[in-house]
Amino acid sequence: MRTTVSVIGVGYLGAVHAASMAELGHEVIGLDVDVDRVGALNDGRAPFHEPGFEEILRRGRDRDLLRFTTDYAELAKVDVHFLGLGTPQRADGNGADLTYLQAAVDALCEVLPARDGAPTLVVGKSTVPAGTARMLADQLEQIDGVRLVWNPEFLREGFAVKDTLAPDRLVYGVRDPEDVEETEQVVGMLDAVYAQILERGTTRLVMGYEAAELVKVSANAFLATKISFINAISEMCEATGADVTDVARAIGMDDRIGVKFLRAGVGFGGGCLPKDIRAFMASAEDLGIGESLAFLREVDAINERRRARVVDLAAEMLGGLEGRRVTVLGAAFKPDSDDVRDSPALDVACRLRTAGAAVTVTDPEALGGVEKRVPGMPTEADLDEALRGAELVLLLTEWGQYKELDPARVRELVADARIIDGRNVLEPRQWREAGWEVRSLGRP
């Protein structure tokens, strides 16, 4: 069944969600206050790099199922409104900044409802502190016929289209799961939007608002903890001469632990994990139970130490950084993304440059973001040119083309054959046999 859908906030999350809803056959209006972004999306141009996104964006536009606007009045007769606003870290602390989300809800309330008494559903997708959904529901439900469901996203950058169209679960947060009549109505409306996904057997979980909010931040906190755990073990490995890849492989064979997110390296970054674990800590402190999540402070600290360790290792290998030519492979926080928010790779590049190194950054997709976020940072799109004359190479984002480099060929480009594998994705023996000095985090 076709539903009319709006997605308010068409940044990374919202734009992917809007195009995916059109891919499911719904009529979709995406709204944003950014005129340039709206214009690009209406032209079928992706404002960010995400595999598969531009294809479904153009397909939705070509089928006349997807359009974008800056005018809230165009949303008045829509059945289901998704809130995809960003919740960045506050400038004055660790908590989540809900300014954009609240402004969107205020603006939406001005045009609702205009549907001749038919129910209207508002669906929250943003990552928020527990209690936010209930606060917004109190505001929205003052308007007759409007109901709120909290439906957190679990997107992985680089896999966002797949994760939207074929998620491993759908979580619905409702005001009162024990209110059967009310719950059945709002769940039924959201089920209609996700009908194709549910027909494929996707698990759907219905719970209270606060539980749905905690699912997302708890998942991110656990992933961050697992990454920092193996990086803490890598510190032990460096101190003892053990190889962290051996340790990770062995403990990962225990199905209670698993191998995912057990690759030691320069740590996590991006627009979600760092700010979400800090917001989670701030939320716990606001509730008077800050000590319950105090371990996340060390998770965050371990992650920061990994970046400093790479800089120290570079200085050690070069005998000092002043004036030394260093090439950084990668700027995005992960491959298949152009997102440089809190990127470990870019942070390390900045630290090296501050310490006096002559740094060149290369990345297949993220150099535009580098130029906006760190004006003046030397960049080079051509990989060979970026490598030419380097005295030290740092692999900090594990793009496929970096993992597959031929060490013998690269040896002919650089001034000195030294490399730091900040992601533990290279085969050290192969590189050493080609004449390279190789250092990796947590490996002898």
Sine and cosine of phi, psi and omega as CSV:
sin_phi,cos_phi,sin_psi,cos_psi,sin_omega,cos_omega
0.00,0.00,0.76,-0.65,0.00,-1.00
-0.99,0.17,0.72,-0.69,0.02,-1.00
-0.86,-0.52,0.53,-0.85,0.14,-0.99
-1.00,0.03,0.77,-0.63,-0.15,-0.99
-0.77,-0.64,0.63,-0.77,0.22,-0.98
-0.89,-0.45,0.47,-0.88,0.13,-0.99
-0.80,-0.60,0.91,-0.42,-0.06,-1.00
-0.99,-0.14,0.88,-0.48,-0.12,-0.99
1.00,-0.08,0.99,-0.15,-0.05,-1.00
-0.91,-0.41,0.78,0.62,0.27,-0.96
-0.97,0.26,-0.49,-0.87,-0.07,-1.00
-0.84,0.53,-0.83,0.56,-0.02,-1.00
-0.87,0.49,-0.79,0.62,-0.12,-0.99
-0.92,0.39,-0.64,0.77,-0.02,-1.00
-0.91,0.42,-0.68,0.73,0.03,-1.00
-0.90,0.44,-0.65,0.76,-0.01,-1.00
-0.91,0.41,-0.67,0.74,0.00,-1.00
-0.88,0.47,-0.75,0.66,-0.01,-1.00
-0.90,0.43,-0.58,0.82,0.01,-1.00
-0.94,0.35,-0.62,0.79,0.04,-1.00
-0.91,0.42,-0.61,0.80,0.09,-1.00
-0.91,0.41,-0.60,0.80,0.05,-1.00
-0.88,0.48,-0.50,0.86,0.06,-1.00
-0.99,0.17,-0.05,1.00,0.08,-1.00
0.98,-0.18,0.10,1.00,0.01,-1.00
-1.00,0.09,0.39,-0.92,0.13,-0.99
-1.00,0.06,0.85,-0.53,-0.21,-0.98
-0.81,-0.58,0.71,-0.70,0.16,-0.99
-0.88,-0.47,0.86,-0.52,0.10,-0.99
-0.99,-0.13,0.69,-0.73,-0.03,-1.00
-0.83,-0.55,0.65,-0.76,0.09,-1.00
-0.43,-0.90,0.43,-0.90,0.03,-1.00
-0.99,0.10,-0.18,0.98,-0.02,-1.00
-0.99,0.10,0.97,-0.24,-0.08,-1.00
-0.89,0.46,-0.66,0.75,-0.02,-1.00
-0.90,0.43,-0.66,0.75,0.01,-1.00
-0.90,0.43,-0.69,0.72,0.03,-1.00
-0.88,0.48,-0.67,0.74,0.02,-1.00
-0.89,0.46,-0.69,0.72,0.01,-1.00
-0.88,0.47,-0.70,0.71,-0.01,-1.00
-0.91,0.42,-0.62,0.78,0.05,-1.00
-0.92,0.40,-0.44,0.90,0.07,-1.00
-0.99,0.11,-0.02,1.00,-0.03,-1.00
0.98,0.19,0.35,0.94,-0.01,-1.00
-0.97,-0.25,0.81,-0.59,0.01,-1.00
-0.96,0.27,0.80,-0.59,0.02,-1.00
-0.99,0.12,0.08,1.00,0.05,-1.00
-0.46,-0.89,0.27,-0.96,0.01,-1.00
-1.00,-0.03,0.85,-0.53,0.09,-1.00
-0.44,-0.90,0.89,-0.46,-0.05,-1.00
-0.81,0.59,0.78,-0.62,0.05,-1.00
1.00,0.07,-0.24,0.97,-0.08,-1.00
-0.94,0.34,-0.74,0.67,-0.06,-1.00
-0.88,0.48,-0.55,0.84,0.02,-1.00
-0.90,0.44,-0.73,0.69,-0.01,-1.00
-0.97,0.26,-0.47,0.88,0.10,-1.00
-0.87,0.49,-0.76,0.65,-0.02,-1.00
-0.93,0.37,-0.58,0.81,0.01,-1.00
-0.91,0.42,-0.66,0.75,0.05,-1.00
-0.90,0.44,-0.64,0.77,0.04,-1.00
-0.92,0.40,-0.69,0.72,-0.03,-1.00
-0.91,0.42,-0.49,0.87,0.00,-1.00
-1.00,0.02,0.07,1.00,-0.02,-1.00
0.85,0.53,0.54,0.84,0.04,-1.00
-0.97,-0.24,-0.16,0.99,-0.16,-0.99
-0.67,-0.74,0.81,-0.58,0.11,-0.99
-0.57,-0.82,0.23,-0.97,-0.08,-1.00
-0.75,-0.66,0.54,-0.84,-0.08,-1.00
-0.53,-0.85,0.23,-0.97,0.14,-0.99
-0.93,-0.37,0.05,1.00,-0.16,-0.99
-0.96,-0.29,0.93,-0.37,0.01,-1.00
-0.88,0.48,-0.46,0.89,-0.02,-1.00
-0.85,0.52,-0.45,0.89,-0.01,-1.00
-0.96,0.29,-0.12,0.99,-0.03,-1.00
-0.99,-0.12,-0.01,1.00,-0.20,-0.98
-0.86,0.51,-0.57,0.83,-0.10,-1.00
-0.96,-0.28,0.33,0.94,-0.02,-1.00
-0.98,0.18,0.55,-0.83,-0.01,-1.00
-0.97,0.24,-0.75,0.66,-0.13,-0.99
-0.75,-0.66,0.79,-0.61,0.00,-1.00
-0.93,-0.38,0.84,-0.54,0.08,-1.00
-0.99,-0.14,0.69,-0.73,0.06,-1.00
-0.98,-0.22,0.93,-0.36,-0.04,-1.00
-0.89,-0.45,0.55,0.83,-0.07,-1.00
-0.97,0.24,0.54,-0.84,0.08,-1.00
-0.95,0.31,0.51,-0.86,0.07,-1.00
-0.79,-0.61,0.96,0.28,-0.07,-1.00
-0.93,0.36,0.17,-0.98,0.08,-1.00
-0.93,0.38,0.66,-0.75,0.00,-1.00
-0.91,0.41,0.52,-0.85,-0.01,-1.00
-0.93,0.36,-0.41,0.91,-0.09,-1.00
-0.97,-0.25,0.25,0.97,0.00,-1.00
0.15,-0.99,-0.20,-0.98,-0.07,-1.00
-1.00,0.05,-0.23,0.97,-0.09,-1.00
-0.92,0.39,0.28,-0.96,0.02,-1.00
-0.98,0.21,0.69,-0.72,0.05,-1.00
-1.00,0.04,0.94,-0.35,-0.05,-1.00
-0.99,-0.10,0.23,0.97,-0.09,-1.00
-0.84,0.54,-0.74,0.67,-0.07,-1.00
-0.93,0.37,-0.63,0.77,0.01,-1.00
-0.91,0.42,-0.72,0.69,-0.01,-1.00
-0.90,0.43,-0.64,0.77,0.02,-1.00
-0.89,0.46,-0.62,0.79,0.01,-1.00
-0.92,0.39,-0.67,0.74,0.02,-1.00
-0.91,0.42,-0.66,0.75,0.04,-1.00
-0.86,0.51,-0.71,0.70,-0.01,-1.00
-0.92,0.39,-0.63,0.78,0.01,-1.00
-0.90,0.43,-0.63,0.78,0.01,-1.00
-0.86,0.51,-0.46,0.89,-0.01,-1.00
-0.93,0.36,-0.36,0.93,-0.07,-1.00
-0.91,-0.43,0.09,1.00,-0.03,-1.00
-0.94,-0.35,0.46,-0.89,-0.33,0.94
-1.00,-0.06,0.29,-0.96,0.10,-1.00
-0.63,-0.77,0.76,0.65,-0.15,-0.99
-0.79,-0.61,0.48,0.88,0.10,-1.00
0.81,0.59,0.68,0.74,0.08,-1.00
1.00,0.10,-0.14,0.99,0.03,-1.00
-0.93,0.36,0.57,-0.82,-0.01,-1.00
-0.91,0.42,0.54,-0.84,0.06,-1.00
-0.86,-0.50,0.71,-0.70,-0.02,-1.00
-0.93,-0.37,0.77,-0.64,0.14,-0.99
-0.95,-0.32,0.74,-0.68,-0.11,-0.99
-0.82,-0.57,0.88,-0.47,0.02,-1.00
-0.99,0.11,0.76,-0.64,0.07,-1.00
-0.93,-0.37,-0.32,0.95,-0.13,-0.99
-0.92,0.38,0.42,-0.91,0.09,-1.00
-1.00,0.06,0.88,-0.47,-0.15,-0.99
-0.68,-0.74,0.34,-0.94,0.10,-0.99
-0.92,0.40,0.52,-0.86,0.05,-1.00
-0.85,0.52,0.72,-0.70,-0.06,-1.00
0.95,-0.30,-0.32,0.95,-0.02,-1.00
-0.91,0.41,-0.71,0.71,-0.05,-1.00
-0.88,0.48,-0.69,0.73,-0.01,-1.00
-0.91,0.42,-0.62,0.78,0.05,-1.00
-0.88,0.47,-0.72,0.70,0.00,-1.00
-0.94,0.35,-0.57,0.82,0.04,-1.00
-0.89,0.46,-0.65,0.76,0.03,-1.00
-0.85,0.52,-0.60,0.80,0.02,-1.00
-0.96,0.27,-0.76,0.65,-0.08,-1.00
-0.92,0.40,-0.61,0.79,-0.13,-0.99
-0.99,0.15,0.05,1.00,0.23,-0.97
-0.94,0.33,-0.30,0.95,0.05,-1.00
-1.00,-0.04,0.82,-0.57,-0.08,-1.00
-0.85,0.53,0.78,-0.63,0.10,-1.00
1.00,0.01,-0.05,1.00,-0.03,-1.00
-0.99,-0.14,0.73,-0.68,0.02,-1.00
-0.74,-0.68,0.45,-0.89,-0.03,-1.00
-0.89,-0.46,0.70,-0.71,0.19,-0.98
-0.84,-0.54,0.64,-0.77,0.07,-1.00
-0.97,-0.24,0.86,-0.50,-0.17,-0.99
-0.78,-0.62,0.98,0.21,-0.11,-0.99
-0.87,0.49,0.52,-0.86,0.06,-1.00
-1.00,-0.07,0.44,-0.90,0.02,-1.00
-0.75,-0.66,0.75,0.66,-0.09,-1.00
-0.98,0.18,0.60,-0.80,0.17,-0.99
-0.95,-0.32,0.82,-0.57,0.04,-1.00
-0.87,0.50,0.69,-0.72,-0.12,-0.99
0.99,-0.12,-0.32,0.95,0.00,-1.00
-0.72,-0.70,0.37,0.93,-0.18,-0.98
-0.91,0.41,-0.62,0.78,0.00,-1.00
-0.90,0.43,-0.74,0.67,0.04,-1.00
-0.87,0.50,-0.69,0.72,-0.06,-1.00
-0.93,0.37,-0.41,0.91,0.05,-1.00
-0.99,0.14,-0.69,0.73,-0.07,-1.00
-1.00,0.09,-0.39,0.92,0.00,-1.00
-0.66,-0.75,0.89,0.45,-0.05,-1.00
-0.95,0.31,0.35,-0.94,0.05,-1.00
-0.99,0.14,-0.27,0.96,0.11,-0.99
-0.26,-0.96,0.39,-0.92,0.13,-0.99
-0.88,-0.48,0.77,-0.64,0.00,-1.00
-0.92,-0.39,0.80,-0.60,0.06,-1.00
-0.91,-0.42,0.86,-0.52,0.13,-0.99
-0.98,-0.19,0.81,-0.59,-0.04,-1.00
-0.84,-0.54,0.25,-0.97,-0.07,-1.00
-0.88,0.47,-0.76,0.65,-0.06,-1.00
-0.58,-0.82,0.99,-0.16,-0.02,-1.00
-0.86,0.51,-0.37,0.93,0.00,-1.00
-0.98,0.19,-0.27,0.96,0.06,-1.00
-0.99,0.13,1.00,0.01,-0.18,-0.98
-0.88,0.47,-0.72,0.70,-0.06,-1.00
-0.89,0.45,-0.75,0.67,0.00,-1.00
-0.90,0.44,-0.70,0.72,-0.03,-1.00
-0.90,0.44,-0.68,0.73,0.00,-1.00
-0.87,0.49,-0.60,0.80,-0.02,-1.00
-0.91,0.41,-0.77,0.64,-0.07,-1.00
-0.95,0.30,-0.60,0.80,0.04,-1.00
-0.90,0.44,-0.64,0.77,0.02,-1.00
-0.89,0.47,-0.61,0.79,0.02,-1.00
-0.92,0.40,-0.67,0.74,-0.01,-1.00
-0.96,0.27,-0.56,0.83,0.09,-1.00
-0.85,0.52,-0.58,0.81,0.00,-1.00
-0.90,0.43,-0.59,0.81,0.03,-1.00
-0.93,0.38,-0.67,0.74,-0.08,-1.00
-0.99,-0.12,0.34,0.94,-0.14,-0.99
-0.81,0.59,-0.72,0.69,-0.03,-1.00
-0.90,0.44,-0.59,0.81,0.01,-1.00
-0.94,0.35,-0.69,0.72,-0.01,-1.00
-0.93,0.38,-0.55,0.83,0.01,-1.00
-0.89,0.45,-0.37,0.93,0.02,-1.00
-1.00,0.09,0.08,1.00,0.07,-1.00
1.00,-0.04,0.22,0.97,0.02,-1.00
-0.89,0.45,0.71,-0.70,0.01,-1.00
-0.94,0.35,0.72,-0.69,0.06,-1.00
-0.87,-0.50,0.82,-0.58,-0.04,-1.00
-0.92,-0.40,0.78,-0.62,0.03,-1.00
-0.93,-0.37,0.75,-0.66,-0.07,-1.00
-0.45,-0.89,-0.01,-1.00,0.04,-1.00
-0.95,0.30,0.27,-0.96,0.00,-1.00
-0.79,0.61,-0.78,0.63,-0.14,-0.99
-0.90,0.43,-0.62,0.78,0.03,-1.00
-0.90,0.44,-0.67,0.75,0.01,-1.00
-0.89,0.45,-0.64,0.76,0.03,-1.00
-0.90,0.43,-0.65,0.76,-0.04,-1.00
-0.96,0.29,-0.44,0.90,0.03,-1.00
-0.83,0.55,-0.74,0.67,-0.08,-1.00
-0.93,0.37,-0.76,0.66,-0.06,-1.00
-0.94,0.33,-0.52,0.85,0.05,-1.00
-0.92,0.40,-0.66,0.75,0.03,-1.00
-0.88,0.48,-0.71,0.70,0.00,-1.00
-0.91,0.40,-0.62,0.79,0.02,-1.00
-0.91,0.42,-0.62,0.78,0.01,-1.00
-0.92,0.39,-0.70,0.72,0.02,-1.00
-0.88,0.47,-0.69,0.72,0.02,-1.00
-0.88,0.47,-0.64,0.76,0.01,-1.00
-0.90,0.44,-0.66,0.75,-0.02,-1.00
-0.91,0.42,-0.65,0.76,0.03,-1.00
-0.91,0.42,-0.73,0.69,-0.02,-1.00
-0.93,0.36,-0.50,0.87,0.05,-1.00
-0.87,0.50,-0.77,0.64,-0.04,-1.00
-0.93,0.36,-0.46,0.89,0.08,-1.00
-0.96,0.29,-0.53,0.85,0.13,-0.99
-0.92,0.40,-0.64,0.77,0.05,-1.00
-0.90,0.43,-0.56,0.83,0.03,-1.00
-0.91,0.42,-0.52,0.85,0.09,-1.00
-0.90,0.43,-0.66,0.75,0.07,-1.00
-0.89,0.45,-0.64,0.77,0.00,-1.00
-0.90,0.44,-0.67,0.74,0.03,-1.00
-0.89,0.46,-0.60,0.80,-0.04,-1.00
-0.96,0.28,-0.44,0.90,-0.10,-1.00
-0.95,-0.30,-0.22,0.98,-0.04,-1.00
1.00,0.02,0.13,0.99,0.05,-1.00
-0.98,0.20,0.24,-0.97,0.02,-1.00
-0.96,-0.29,0.90,-0.44,-0.08,-1.00
-0.90,0.43,-0.45,0.89,0.02,-1.00
-0.93,0.37,-0.55,0.84,0.07,-1.00
-0.92,0.40,-0.70,0.72,0.01,-1.00
-0.89,0.46,-0.74,0.67,-0.04,-1.00
-0.88,0.47,-0.68,0.73,-0.01,-1.00
-0.89,0.46,-0.67,0.75,-0.05,-1.00
-0.94,0.34,-0.72,0.69,-0.02,-1.00
-0.95,0.30,-0.47,0.88,0.01,-1.00
-0.93,0.37,-0.31,0.95,0.03,-1.00
-0.96,0.26,-0.23,0.97,0.12,-0.99
-0.98,0.21,0.90,-0.44,-0.10,-0.99
-0.93,0.37,-0.18,0.98,0.14,-0.99
-0.97,0.26,-0.32,0.95,-0.06,-1.00
-0.94,-0.33,-0.81,0.58,0.02,-1.00
0.98,0.18,0.37,-0.93,-0.11,-0.99
-1.00,0.03,-0.34,0.94,-0.11,-0.99
-0.92,0.40,0.64,-0.77,0.03,-1.00
0.91,0.42,0.41,0.91,0.08,-1.00
-0.93,-0.36,0.48,0.87,0.08,-1.00
-0.99,-0.14,0.91,-0.41,0.01,-1.00
-0.93,0.36,0.51,-0.86,0.01,-1.00
0.05,-1.00,-0.54,-0.84,-0.11,-0.99
-0.99,0.12,-0.07,1.00,0.14,-0.99
0.97,-0.23,-0.03,-1.00,-0.07,-1.00
-0.99,-0.11,0.31,-0.95,0.03,-1.00
-0.35,-0.94,-0.49,-0.87,0.01,-1.00
1.00,-0.04,-0.09,-1.00,-0.09,-1.00
-1.00,0.03,0.03,1.00,-0.09,-1.00
-0.89,-0.45,-0.93,0.36,-0.18,-0.98
-0.83,0.56,-0.77,0.64,-0.06,-1.00
-0.88,0.48,-0.75,0.67,-0.06,-1.00
-0.96,0.28,-0.49,0.87,-0.03,-1.00
-0.95,0.32,-0.64,0.77,0.00,-1.00
-0.94,0.34,-0.53,0.85,0.04,-1.00
-0.94,0.35,-0.65,0.76,0.04,-1.00
-0.91,0.41,-0.58,0.82,0.03,-1.00
-0.90,0.44,-0.69,0.72,0.06,-1.00
-0.88,0.47,-0.69,0.72,-0.01,-1.00
-0.90,0.45,-0.63,0.78,0.02,-1.00
-0.89,0.45,-0.68,0.73,0.03,-1.00
-0.89,0.46,-0.65,0.76,0.03,-1.00
-0.90,0.43,-0.63,0.77,0.04,-1.00
-0.88,0.47,-0.51,0.86,-0.01,-1.00
-1.00,0.05,-0.02,1.00,0.02,-1.00
0.99,0.15,0.29,0.96,-0.01,-1.00
-0.79,-0.61,0.63,0.78,-0.07,-1.00
-0.84,0.55,-0.56,0.83,-0.03,-1.00
-0.91,0.40,-0.38,0.92,-0.01,-1.00
-0.91,0.42,-0.47,0.88,0.01,-1.00
-0.91,-0.42,0.33,0.94,-0.04,-1.00
-0.88,0.48,-0.45,0.89,-0.01,-1.00
-0.89,0.45,-0.39,0.92,0.01,-1.00
-0.93,0.37,-0.37,0.93,0.09,-1.00
-0.89,0.46,-0.67,0.74,0.01,-1.00
-0.95,0.30,-0.56,0.83,0.11,-0.99
-0.84,0.55,-0.73,0.69,0.01,-1.00
-0.91,0.42,-0.67,0.74,-0.04,-1.00
-0.92,0.40,-0.65,0.76,0.05,-1.00
-0.87,0.50,-0.68,0.73,-0.01,-1.00
-0.88,0.48,-0.66,0.75,0.03,-1.00
-0.92,0.38,-0.60,0.80,-0.01,-1.00
-0.90,0.43,-0.52,0.86,0.00,-1.00
-0.89,0.46,-0.62,0.79,0.01,-1.00
-0.91,0.41,-0.71,0.71,0.02,-1.00
-0.90,0.44,-0.58,0.81,-0.01,-1.00
-0.90,0.44,-0.62,0.78,0.03,-1.00
-0.89,0.46,-0.67,0.74,0.01,-1.00
-0.90,0.43,-0.69,0.72,0.03,-1.00
-0.88,0.48,-0.65,0.76,-0.01,-1.00
-0.91,0.41,-0.63,0.78,0.04,-1.00
-0.89,0.46,-0.70,0.72,0.01,-1.00
-0.89,0.45,-0.62,0.79,0.02,-1.00
-0.90,0.43,-0.70,0.71,-0.04,-1.00
-0.93,0.37,-0.56,0.83,-0.06,-1.00
-1.00,-0.06,-0.18,0.98,-0.09,-1.00
0.94,0.34,0.54,0.84,-0.05,-1.00
0.85,-0.53,0.43,-0.90,-0.11,-0.99
-0.96,-0.29,-0.34,0.94,-0.11,-0.99
-0.83,0.56,0.88,-0.47,0.08,-1.00
0.97,0.26,0.00,1.00,-0.05,-1.00
-0.99,0.14,0.65,-0.76,-0.09,-1.00
-1.00,0.08,0.89,-0.45,-0.08,-1.00
-0.83,-0.56,0.76,-0.65,0.07,-1.00
-0.94,-0.33,0.80,-0.60,0.01,-1.00
-0.97,-0.25,0.88,-0.47,0.04,-1.00
-1.00,0.01,0.97,-0.24,0.01,-1.00
0.92,-0.40,0.66,-0.75,0.09,-1.00
-0.76,-0.65,-0.55,0.84,0.06,-1.00
-0.91,0.41,0.42,-0.91,-0.04,-1.00
-0.96,0.29,-0.29,0.96,0.07,-1.00
-0.41,-0.91,0.30,-0.95,0.02,-1.00
-0.94,0.35,0.28,-0.96,-0.02,-1.00
0.87,0.49,0.55,0.84,0.02,-1.00
-0.48,-0.88,0.44,-0.90,0.14,-0.99
-0.93,-0.37,0.31,0.95,-0.08,-1.00
-0.99,0.14,0.88,-0.47,0.01,-1.00
-0.95,-0.31,0.18,0.98,0.03,-1.00
-0.90,0.44,0.81,-0.59,0.01,-1.00
0.74,0.67,0.62,0.79,-0.01,-1.00
-0.96,0.28,0.81,-0.58,0.08,-1.00
-0.85,0.52,-0.63,0.78,-0.02,-1.00
-0.88,0.48,-0.75,0.66,-0.03,-1.00
-0.94,0.35,-0.59,0.81,0.04,-1.00
-0.88,0.47,-0.71,0.71,0.03,-1.00
-0.89,0.46,-0.67,0.74,0.03,-1.00
-0.85,0.52,-0.67,0.74,0.01,-1.00
-0.91,0.42,-0.65,0.76,0.01,-1.00
-0.90,0.43,-0.66,0.75,0.02,-1.00
-0.89,0.46,-0.67,0.74,-0.01,-1.00
-0.91,0.41,-0.66,0.75,0.03,-1.00
-0.88,0.48,-0.55,0.84,0.00,-1.00
-0.99,0.17,0.01,1.00,0.11,-0.99
0.96,-0.27,-0.03,1.00,0.00,-1.00
-0.95,0.30,0.50,-0.87,0.11,-0.99
-1.00,0.00,1.00,-0.09,-0.18,-0.98
-0.99,-0.12,0.65,-0.76,0.20,-0.98
-0.82,-0.57,0.78,-0.63,-0.01,-1.00
-0.95,-0.31,0.71,-0.71,0.11,-0.99
-0.78,-0.62,0.51,-0.86,0.02,-1.00
-0.27,-0.96,0.62,-0.78,-0.03,-1.00
-0.94,0.35,-0.38,0.93,-0.10,-0.99
-0.73,-0.68,-0.35,0.94,-0.26,-0.96
-0.98,-0.21,0.12,0.99,-0.10,-0.99
-0.92,0.38,-0.51,0.86,0.08,-1.00
-0.88,0.47,-0.65,0.76,0.05,-1.00
-0.92,0.40,-0.57,0.82,0.05,-1.00
-0.89,0.46,-0.72,0.69,-0.05,-1.00
-0.90,0.45,-0.54,0.84,0.03,-1.00
-0.97,0.23,-0.64,0.77,-0.10,-0.99
-0.99,0.11,-0.57,0.82,-0.01,-1.00
-0.76,-0.65,0.97,0.25,-0.01,-1.00
-0.83,0.56,0.71,-0.70,0.02,-1.00
1.00,-0.08,-0.20,0.98,0.05,-1.00
-0.91,0.41,0.83,-0.55,0.00,-1.00
-0.91,0.42,0.79,-0.61,0.01,-1.00
-0.78,-0.63,0.38,-0.93,0.04,-1.00
-0.53,-0.85,0.88,-0.48,-0.04,-1.00
-0.96,0.29,-0.56,0.83,-0.03,-1.00
-0.98,0.19,0.88,-0.47,-0.10,-1.00
-0.87,0.49,-0.70,0.71,-0.01,-1.00
-0.88,0.47,-0.67,0.74,0.01,-1.00
-0.91,0.42,-0.60,0.80,0.02,-1.00
-0.90,0.43,-0.58,0.82,-0.03,-1.00
-0.99,0.17,-0.42,0.91,-0.13,-0.99
-0.87,0.49,0.84,-0.55,0.07,-1.00
0.99,0.13,0.07,1.00,-0.03,-1.00
-0.94,0.35,0.62,-0.78,0.11,-0.99
-1.00,-0.07,-0.28,0.96,0.06,-1.00
-0.44,-0.90,0.69,-0.73,0.06,-1.00
-0.91,-0.41,0.70,-0.71,0.07,-1.00
-0.87,-0.48,0.86,-0.51,0.10,-1.00
-1.00,-0.07,0.95,-0.31,-0.14,-0.99
-0.85,-0.52,-0.20,0.98,0.16,-0.99
-0.77,-0.64,0.81,-0.59,-0.22,-0.97
-1.00,0.06,0.81,0.58,0.13,-0.99
-0.87,0.50,0.54,-0.84,-0.03,-1.00
-0.83,0.56,-0.65,0.76,-0.04,-1.00
-0.92,0.38,-0.39,0.92,0.06,-1.00
-0.99,0.16,-0.64,0.77,0.02,-1.00
-0.90,0.43,-0.48,0.88,-0.09,-1.00
-0.99,-0.13,0.16,0.99,0.01,-1.00
-0.85,0.53,0.61,-0.79,0.08,-1.00
-1.00,0.05,0.92,-0.38,-0.08,-1.00
-0.88,0.47,-0.53,0.85,0.01,-1.00
-0.93,0.37,-0.66,0.75,0.01,-1.00
-0.93,0.38,-0.69,0.73,-0.02,-1.00
-0.91,0.42,-0.52,0.86,0.02,-1.00
-0.85,0.53,-0.50,0.86,0.00,-1.00
-0.97,0.24,-0.28,0.96,-0.05,-1.00
-1.00,-0.05,-0.59,0.81,-0.14,-0.99
-0.99,0.10,0.30,-0.95,0.08,-1.00
-0.99,0.17,-0.64,0.77,0.02,-1.00
-0.69,-0.72,0.69,-0.73,-0.10,-1.00
-1.00,0.05,0.98,0.20,0.08,-1.00
-0.79,-0.61,0.68,-0.73,0.02,-1.00
-0.57,-0.82,0.64,-0.77,0.16,-0.99
-0.95,-0.32,0.87,-0.50,0.06,-1.00
-1.00,-0.03,1.00,-0.07,-0.06,-1.00
-0.98,0.21,0.00,1.00,0.01,-1.00
-0.82,-0.57,0.03,1.00,0.00,-1.00
0.80,0.60,0.76,0.65,-0.01,-1.00
-0.90,-0.44,-0.12,0.99,0.01,-1.00
-1.00,-0.06,0.34,-0.94,0.12,-0.99
-1.00,-0.06,0.98,-0.22,-0.12,-0.99
-0.83,0.56,-0.64,0.77,-0.06,-1.00
-0.88,0.48,-0.68,0.73,0.00,-1.00
-0.87,0.49,-0.66,0.75,-0.01,-1.00
-0.95,0.31,-0.64,0.77,0.00,-1.00
-0.92,0.40,-0.62,0.78,0.03,-1.00
-0.91,0.42,-0.40,0.91,0.06,-1.00
-1.00,0.04,0.10,0.99,0.10,-0.99
0.99,-0.15,0.24,0.97,-0.06,-1.00
-1.00,-0.10,0.57,-0.82,0.26,-0.96
-1.00,0.03,0.87,-0.49,-0.11,-0.99
-0.88,-0.47,0.77,-0.64,0.14,-0.99
-0.80,-0.60,0.65,-0.76,0.03,-1.00
-0.73,-0.68,0.42,-0.91,0.00,-1.00
-0.97,0.24,0.84,-0.54,0.06,-1.00
0.99,0.14,0.23,0.97,0.01,-1.00
-0.80,-0.60,0.60,-0.80,-0.05,-1.00
-0.95,0.30,0.00,0.00,0.00,0.00
